[in-house]
Amino acid sequence: MRQILSQRVPEVSRALTEKLLIYALGRGLERYDRPTVNGITTRLAASNYGFQTLVREVVRSLPFQSRRAETVNAVVAAK
């Protein structure tokens, strides 16, 4: 398995980027998220695929910075 994954590092890193971004945003990815994913994977490749870089880039991304807290909105609406 390790050998197969090591042969497909760009594909694996893109899939991991998408999954982490989905988790961080609390929603699925949309078409307008594609440039963000492309940018993160490009910077990830430039840093030799470091996991720390992946997390940092997701946190610095515009979708993450612009997300709305759904739970806060639900609590406010319930009052």
N, C-alpha and C positions, 0 to 999 in steps of 0.2 A: 504494500500500500504506500509506504514512504517513497519508494522509487517512482511509482505512478504519479504521486502528488508533486514530487520534485521536478518531473518532466513538464508539468502543467502549472507552474508557479503563477504566471499572469492570470490564467483563468480562475485558479483557486483564490488568488488575492482579490479579484473582482467580485467573486461570489461572497467572500467574507466581508468585503466592503459593503456590498448591498445588504447583507443580513445584519451587520452591525448598525448601519444607518436606519434600517427598518426598526430595529429595536430601540435605537436612540430617539427616533422621531415618534414612535408609538403609532405609526401608520404605515401603510404600504407605500412603495415608491411610485411616483407618477412620472410621466414623460418629461416634465420640467425638472426633475431631479437628475436626469441623465448627465448634464454637464458637471454637476457636483461629483457624481460617481466617477466620471472620466478624470476630473482634476485630482481627486483623491488617489485614484489608482496610478496616475502618472507620478505624483509626488511620492507615493509608496514605492514604486519601482526605483525612483532616483535615490531613495534611502535604503536600498537593498532589502526591501520588504520587512521593515521592522514593525512589530506590533504596536510599539509605543507611538510610532509615527501615524499608524492607522487611527488609533484612538484620538490623538491630538488633532488630526485633520478632520475627523468627524465632529469633534467638539467645536472646532473653528469654522465649520461649514455654515453657509448662510441658512440652509433649512433648519439646522439645529439651533442656531442663534435666534431664528425667527419663529420657532414653534410656539404654540400656545398650550398652556397647561389645561387639558380637558377636565381634569379632576377639580381644579380650582373653579372653572366655569360651572361645573355641575353643582358644586357646593353653593356657590353664589346664587344660582338659579333656584335651588331648593329652598332658600330662605325666603 
